[in-house]
Amino acid sequence: MSPWLLILLAPVIIIAMLWIMLERSLKPGKSTRAFWSLSPLPFFKKLEGYIYGSRPHWYLKPATWSWFMKPGRPESADSYHGKVLTGTDAVKLVSLNQAVELRNLEHVVPYPLARDIIMEQPRSLVAMRCPCREQKKDGCQPREVCLVVGEPFASFAVEHQPGRARFIDLDEALDILKSEEERGHIHTAWFKDAMHNRFYCICNCCSCCCLGMKSFERGAPRLTHSGYLPRLDEEECSACGVCSTVCPFSAAVRDEERPYFDLEKCMGCGLCVSHCPATALTLELAPHKGIPLSIDRLVQEETNGLDRLSKGKGIPR
């Protein structure tokens, strides 16, 4: 056989071998067929999403290579980004009990790509081993803290990550969110263009392991604001310093009398509020920072908009 023919066939052979390894069959499984038919993405973008969804710990590995992620390397967050969630909004998202189709949520997820929330069977929940924590031998425990929400991504994760992903019920999902918040880890909803430009999972991120947070720290706008800011009741504050210890963005600064907050650094995760032993902190809406991903409110707004359209009134802007 001609060497040139072998060179031309090499990519096809590699893709075929990868397919058989990931599918464990020549015939695509049900969740694979559902994944590939979700949207008219280009073939290689779907292939990227297929590999990412099947082996996220492989996909993210280059982000741990210092020579690859050298300082000054341009990083774009346009196609891959996370929305910071408060604990309350994370609970609402996993507790959703109806299919949703919310498109072009640019006011909530302010990026040019990947800003839809489209879910069938949202109570189909999966606990997945965190691919970021998997990159480190001494990574944070436990590892099963990423939550895939809804179909077809939930079934896809379980079928393609045996031993790394499993179906769970709502109670266990809520327990994971609660436990991670108690550990001082933030909740984030992730969107990716290769995952058909939509939301696909909730991650519970620690600043020591999370590759998305490390990208954010390098200056890439990988995370977008929750839409809330903390408010301090100075009379209730005991100046214990817990908020400054737990804040993953170094936005809460301890003072002798009371903490102060650098609102330019604050991302509105709410950890300072949930950890405050004196209950001296509350969260307030901060529309100049962002619009919360409050799924019940977004669904209600969509319903109200459709009602107005059906009555010929249009949607107010």
Buried (B, 14 or more C-beta within 10 A) or exposed (E): EEEEEEEEEEEEEEEEEBBEEBBEEEEBBEBBEBBBEBBEBEEEBBBBBBBBBBBBBEBBBEBEEEEEBEEEEEBEBEBBBBBBBBBBBBBBBBBBEEEBEBEEBEEBBBBEBBBBBBBBBBBBBBBBBBBBBBBEEEBBEBBBBBBBBBBBBBBBBBBBBEEBBBBBEBEBBBEBBBEBBEBBBBBBBBBBBBBBBBBBBBBBBBBBBBBBBBBBBEEBBBBBBBBBBBEBEEEEBEBBBBBBEBBBBEBBBBEEEBBEBEEEEBBBBBBBBBBBEBEBBBBEBBEEBBBBBBBEBBBEEBEEBEEEEEEEEEEEE
